Amino acid sequence: MAKGKITAAIDIGSSKITAIIAQGEINPVTYDSSINILGAATSVSKGVKRSQIVDIEEAVDAIIEAVEAAERMAGYNLDRAFLSVGGAHIASQNSTGVVAISDPEGEVSSEDVDRVIEAAKAISLPTSREVIHVIPRSFTVDGEGGIKDPVGMFGVRLEVDTHIITSSSAALKNLTKAVNEVGVDIEDIVFSGYASAQAVLSETEKELGCLLVDIGGGTTSYCAWIDGSLAYSGTIPIGGKNVTNDLAIGLRISLDTAEKIKLTLSTDKKSKETKTDQIDISETGALGIKKVSKRTVIEGIIRPRLNEIFTMIRLDLEKAGLINKIPSGAIITGGGALTVAIEDAAKRMLVLPVRIGVPHGVGGLVDDILTPAFSTAIGLILYGNTPSGRHSSLPAFRERFKLASKDLFANIFNKIRDLLP
């Protein structure tokens, strides 16, 4: 069993609720991960629509089911967890903060960094909205920009460009109430798209510029990275369930049957599709239809909905002026990433390189969860163990420097002590 602290995550989605319990940590110097999954479980989502809780009692029952199953597997009683939040109520904007450096000598301290981030956080918001992330993009010291970590530099004026993600206060309160009624305290609430990025994106992709698209059951979250920093976040109220609904309406079958057909096509999406490939739906209760070709289902029903999702994302990024600044392309994750023909649709609509994002960075009981459908939950675990992730602030330069300095002084002290009589 891995050594280290216990970290837990609860991902409340429109299709499923996931609970994961892990043990271990990420080394802030080497970034090596010793995190092992001890328990993971899912339950069918109830009382949740488009990632928002619409019935607290039903949601609580579903959360309890997932949490208790994960606890039995891990042999650990869950008391604290990181929680994801998503939905169309998520919004983002960029903000700038400016402060005077407090040290008379002009050296930037970590307190100055905290103050300038707080200054950037002071934006005008309606009482119905709440800030959930203030993520620094870059710092400027006396006009010199592009600084990732200003601590130790000299100047008189410190500025920061930040990316701020906000949420509906009511949605957060409902999530908090539902989880607290399960008997679990919330360590932090994380935007689902940002959490997924922790599990599937590489540092190289972030530096070059990339787009993460997390397709859930009821909503799709997306985040754009420019020069290693999160520059844009958004959501649209369309997800994998919309594809299922389209199949049910187009083929005149039940939602359960439509979901089975979608999963069958997605599992078999690498096989060659021809006009002779047929899907037998004679026993599904379809009105007057016995067989339908796979090509008809994919090209006529599934692809138009996928095209709509990626077209909406592209238009949003074009409006923000970012579509030409993400040469690393789009990384698609979430349960919807397994949908047949999704890569072709994304390439065509976004005009970008595309890959499917699979979570990484954890070990242990991962046979069934290292799939795109668990990216957010695994990302929450990694977020809770990464110094730069948890506080949405700097890369781990400062933590690395502190740890290296502490080890250096400890070694010197031990050697001097050994020399003493």
C-alpha positions in Angstrom: 0.0 0.0 0.0 1.3 3.5 -0.8 2.4 5.7 2.0 1.1 9.2 2.5 -2.0 11.2 3.1 -5.5 10.1 2.2 -7.2 12.1 -0.6 -10.8 11.7 -1.7 -12.8 13.0 -4.6 -16.5 13.2 -5.5 -17.5 14.0 -9.0 -21.2 14.7 -9.3 -22.2 14.5 -13.0 -25.4 14.3 -15.0 -24.9 10.6 -15.8 -23.0 9.2 -12.9 -21.6 10.1 -9.5 -18.0 9.0 -8.8 -16.3 8.6 -5.5 -12.5 7.9 -5.3 -10.3 7.4 -2.3 -6.5 7.5 -2.8 -3.4 7.4 -0.7 0.0 8.8 -1.6 1.4 12.1 -2.8 3.2 14.0 -5.5 6.9 14.9 -4.8 7.1 18.7 -5.2 10.7 18.5 -6.3 10.6 15.6 -8.9 6.9 15.6 -9.6 7.0 11.8 -9.2 3.6 10.5 -8.1 3.1 7.7 -5.6 -0.6 8.0 -5.5 -2.5 4.7 -5.4 -6.2 4.3 -5.8 -7.6 2.4 -2.8 -11.3 2.5 -3.7 -13.4 3.8 -6.6 -17.1 3.4 -7.2 -19.9 5.0 -9.2 -23.7 5.2 -8.9 -26.4 6.3 -11.4 -26.8 10.0 -11.1 -30.2 11.1 -9.6 -31.5 14.5 -8.7 -28.9 16.1 -11.1 -29.7 17.7 -14.4 -27.0 19.3 -16.6 -24.5 19.1 -13.7 -26.8 21.0 -11.3 -28.7 19.5 -8.4 -32.4 19.7 -8.9 -33.5 17.3 -6.1 -31.3 17.3 -3.1 -32.8 14.2 -1.5 -32.3 12.0 -4.6 -28.8 13.4 -5.1 -27.9 12.6 -1.5 -29.0 9.0 -1.9 -26.9 8.6 -5.1 -23.9 10.2 -3.4 -24.2 7.9 -0.4 -24.4 4.9 -2.7 -21.1 5.8 -4.4 -19.3 6.9 -1.3 -20.2 3.8 0.7 -19.1 1.5 -2.1 -15.8 3.3 -2.4 -15.3 3.1 1.4 -15.9 -0.6 1.5 -13.4 -1.1 -1.2 -10.8 1.1 0.4 -11.5 0.1 4.0 -11.5 3.7 5.0 -14.3 6.0 6.3 -14.4 9.1 4.1 -14.7 12.4 6.0 -13.2 15.0 3.6 -13.2 15.2 -0.2 -12.6 17.5 -3.2 -15.7 18.2 -5.2 -16.2 19.1 -8.8 -18.6 21.7 -10.1 -19.8 22.2 -13.7 -22.8 23.4 -15.6 -23.9 26.3 -17.8 -23.7 28.6 -14.8 -19.9 28.5 -14.9 -18.3 31.7 -16.4 -14.8 33.1 -16.6 -13.0 36.4 -17.2 -9.5 37.7 -17.0 -8.5 40.3 -14.4 -5.4 42.4 -13.5 -4.2 43.3 -10.0 -1.6 45.9 -9.0 0.1 46.5 -5.6 3.2 48.2 -4.3 6.0 46.0 -3.1 6.0 46.2 0.7 9.7 45.5 1.4 11.7 48.8 1.8 14.5 47.1 -0.1 12.1 46.3 -3.0 12.3 42.5 -2.8 9.1 40.7 -3.8 7.8 38.4 -1.1 5.2 35.6 -1.1 3.0 38.0 0.9 3.2 40.5 -2.0 2.1 37.8 -4.4 -0.9 36.9 -2.2 -1.9 40.6 -2.0 -1.7 41.2 -5.7 -3.8 38.0 -6.4 -6.4 39.3 -3.9 -6.4 42.6 -5.7 -7.1 40.9 -9.0 -9.9 39.0 -7.3 -11.7 42.2 -6.4 -14.0 42.2 -9.4 -17.5 43.4 -9.6 -19.9 40.4 -9.4 -23.6 40.1 -8.8 -24.6 38.8 -5.3 -25.8 35.6 -7.0 -22.3 34.7 -8.2 -19.1 33.5 -6.4 -15.4 33.2 -7.3 -14.2 29.6 -7.3 -10.7 30.0 -8.9 -8.2 32.9 -9.2 -5.5 31.4 -11.4 -2.4 33.6 -12.1 -1.3 33.7 -15.7 1.8 35.9 -15.4 3.4 38.6 -13.3 4.9 42.0 -14.1 7.6 43.7 -12.0 8.2 47.4 -12.8 7.0 46.9 -16.4 9.0 43.6 -17.0 6.3 41.1 -18.0 6.1 37.4 -18.6 7.3 36.4 -15.1 6.1 33.1 -13.8 7.3 33.5 -10.2 8.3 37.0 -9.0 9.4 36.0 -5.5 12.9 37.3 -4.8 12.9 39.8 -7.7 13.4 43.5 -7.0 11.1 46.4 -7.9 8.5 48.8 -6.5 5.3 47.7 -8.5 3.9 44.2 -8.8 1.2 43.3 -11.3 -0.6 40.1 -12.1 -2.8 38.9 -14.9 -5.2 36.3 -13.7 -7.9 34.0 -15.0 -11.0 34.0 -12.8 -13.7 31.3 -12.8 -17.0 32.1 -11.2 -20.1 30.0 -10.4 -23.7 30.5 -9.3 -23.8 30.8 -5.5 -27.0 28.8 -5.4 -25.5 25.9 -7.3 -22.5 25.9 -5.0 -24.8 25.9 -1.9 -26.8 23.0 -3.2 -23.7 21.0 -3.9 -22.3 21.8 -0.5 -25.5 20.9 1.3 -25.9 17.6 -0.6 -22.3 16.5 0.2 -22.5 17.7 3.8 -25.7 15.7 4.4 -23.7 12.6 3.4 -21.3 13.4 6.3 -18.4 14.6 4.2 -16.7 17.9 4.6 -15.5 19.7 1.4 -11.8 20.5 1.1 -12.2 22.5 -2.1 -14.6 22.9 -5.0 -13.0 22.7 -8.5 -14.3 23.5 -11.9 -14.7 20.1 -13.7 -12.8 21.1 -16.8 -9.9 22.4 -14.8 -9.9 19.2 -12.7 -9.9 17.0 -15.9 -6.9 19.0 -17.2 -4.8 17.9 -14.2 -5.2 14.3 -15.3 -4.9 14.4 -19.1 -2.8 17.3 -20.2 1.0 17.4 -20.5 3.1 20.4 -19.6 4.3 20.6 -23.2 0.8 20.9 -24.5 0.0 23.7 -22.0 3.1 25.6 -23.0 2.5 25.3 -26.7 -1.2 26.1 -26.4 -4.0 23.6 -26.3 -7.8 23.1 -25.8 -9.3 20.7 -23.3 -12.8 19.5 -24.1 -14.6 17.5 -21.3 -17.8 16.1 -22.7 -20.0 14.9 -19.8 -23.6 13.6 -19.8 -25.5 16.9 -19.7 -22.8 19.5 -20.3 -19.5 20.1 -22.1 -16.7 22.0 -20.3 -13.7 23.4 -22.1 -10.5 25.2 -21.2 -7.9 26.9 -23.4 -4.2 27.1 -22.4 -1.9 29.7 -23.9 1.8 29.9 -23.0 1.4 27.5 -20.1 -1.4 29.4 -18.5 -5.2 29.0 -18.4 -6.6 31.7 -20.6 -10.2 30.8 -21.2 -12.9 28.6 -19.7 -16.5 27.9 -20.7 -19.4 25.4 -20.7 -22.2 24.6 -23.1 -25.5 22.8 -22.0 -25.0 19.9 -24.4 -23.4 16.5 -23.7 -23.6 12.8 -24.3 -27.2 12.5 -23.2 -28.2 14.7 -26.2 -26.7 12.1 -28.6 -28.8 9.4 -26.8 -31.9 11.5 -27.1 -31.3 12.0 -30.8 -31.0 8.3 -31.3 -34.2 7.6 -29.4 -36.1 10.1 -31.4 -34.6 9.3 -34.8 -35.0 5.5 -34.4 -38.2 5.7 -32.4 -36.8 3.6 -29.6 -36.5 3.9 -25.8 -33.7 5.8 -24.2 -32.2 2.7 -22.7 -32.1 1.0 -26.1 -30.6 4.2 -27.6 -27.9 4.2 -25.0 -27.1 0.6 -25.7 -26.8 1.3 -29.4 -24.6 4.3 -28.8 -22.3 2.2 -26.5 -22.2 -0.6 -29.0 -21.2 1.7 -31.8 -18.6 3.4 -29.6 -17.0 0.1 -28.6 -16.9 -1.0 -32.2 -15.9 2.4 -33.7 -12.5 1.2 -34.9 -14.1 -1.4 -37.1 -14.7 -0.6 -40.8 -18.2 0.8 -41.4 -19.9 -0.1 -44.6 -23.4 0.3 -46.0 -24.0 -3.4 -45.4 -23.4 -3.1 -41.6 -26.8 -3.3 -40.1 -28.1 -2.8 -36.5 -31.0 -5.1 -35.7 -33.6 -3.2 -33.7 -36.6 -5.5 -34.4 -36.8 -6.5 -30.8 -36.6 -3.0 -29.4 -40.2 -1.9 -30.0 -39.2 0.4 -32.9 -42.2 1.4 -34.9 -42.0 -0.3 -38.3 -38.2 -0.5 -38.3 -36.4 -3.8 -38.1 -32.9 -2.9 -39.3 -30.9 0.3 -39.8 -27.5 0.8 -41.3 -24.6 1.9 -39.0 -23.7 4.6 -41.5 -27.1 6.1 -41.4 -27.1 6.2 -37.6 -23.6 7.6 -37.4 -23.7 10.1 -40.3 -27.4 11.0 -40.0 -28.0 11.2 -36.2 -24.8 11.1 -34.2 -22.4 13.3 -36.2 -24.7 16.3 -36.5 -24.9 16.6 -32.7 -21.2 16.2 -32.4 -20.7 18.9 -35.1 -22.9 21.2 -33.1 -20.9 20.8 -29.9 -17.6 21.6 -31.6 -19.0 24.4 -33.7 -20.3 26.1 -30.6 -16.9 25.8 -28.9 -15.1 27.1 -32.0 -17.4 30.1 -32.3 -16.8 30.9 -28.6 -13.0 30.7 -29.0 -13.1 32.8 -32.2 -15.0 35.4 -30.3 -12.3 35.4 -27.6 -9.6 35.6 -30.3 -7.9 32.3 -29.2 -8.7 29.8 -31.9 -5.4 30.4 -33.7 -3.3 30.3 -30.5 -3.7 26.6 -29.7 -1.3 24.7 -32.1 -1.2 21.6 -29.8 -4.8 21.0 -30.8 -7.8 19.7 -28.9 -7.7 17.0 -26.2 -11.1 15.4 -25.8 -12.0 13.6 -22.5 -15.0 12.8 -20.4 -17.5 10.0 -21.0 -18.6 11.5 -24.3 -15.1 11.2 -25.7 -15.8 7.6 -26.4 -18.6 8.4 -28.8 -18.1 7.0 -32.3 -16.9 9.5 -34.9 -16.0 12.1 -32.3 -12.4 12.6 -33.4 -13.4 13.2 -37.1 -16.1 15.7 -36.0 -13.7 17.6 -33.8 -11.0 17.8 -36.5 -13.5 19.0 -39.0 -15.2 21.6 -36.9 -12.2 22.9 -34.9 -9.7 22.5 -37.7 -7.1 21.4 -35.1 -5.2 18.2 -34.3 -7.3 16.0 -32.0 -6.5 13.2 -29.5 -8.5 11.4 -26.8 -7.3 12.3 -23.3 -6.9 9.4 -20.9 -6.1 10.1 -17.3 -2.7 9.3 -15.9 -0.6 9.9 -12.8 -2.2 7.3 -10.4 -1.7 3.6 -9.7 -3.4 1.0 -7.6 -6.9 -0.2 -8.4 -7.1 1.5 -11.8 -8.1 -1.3 -14.1 -11.6 0.1 -14.7 -11.0 3.8 -14.2 -8.2 4.8 -16.5 -10.7 5.9 -19.1 -11.8 9.3 -20.2 -15.0 8.9 -18.2 -13.0 9.2 -14.9 -10.8 12.1 -15.9 -12.5 14.6 -13.6 -12.5 12.4 -10.5 -8.8 11.4 -11.0 -8.0 15.1 -11.7 -9.5 16.0 -8.4 -7.2 13.6 -6.7 -4.1 15.0 -8.5 -5.3 18.6 -7.8 -5.5 17.9 -4.1 -1.9 16.7 -4.1 -0.2 19.3 -6.4 0.9 22.5 -4.7 0.4 24.5 -7.8 -2.9 22.9 -8.5 -4.5 23.2 -5.1 -4.0 26.9 -4.7 -4.4 27.7 -8.5 -1.4 29.9 -8.2 2.3 29.4 -9.2 4.1 26.4 -10.6 5.8 24.5 -7.8 9.0 26.6 -8.1 8.4 28.1 -4.7 7.6 24.8 -3.0 10.6 23.2 -4.7 12.9 26.0 -3.5 11.7 25.8 0.1 12.0 22.0 0.2 15.5 22.1 -1.4 16.7 24.8 1.0 15.2 22.9 4.0 17.1 19.7 3.0 20.3 21.6 2.4 20.3 23.3 5.8 19.3 20.0 7.5 22.2 18.2 5.9 24.6 21.0 7.0 23.3 20.9 10.5 23.6 17.1 10.7 27.2 17.2 9.5 28.1 19.9 12.1 26.4 18.0 14.8 28.4 14.9 13.9 31.6 16.8 14.3 30.8 18.0 17.8 32.2 15.9 20.7 
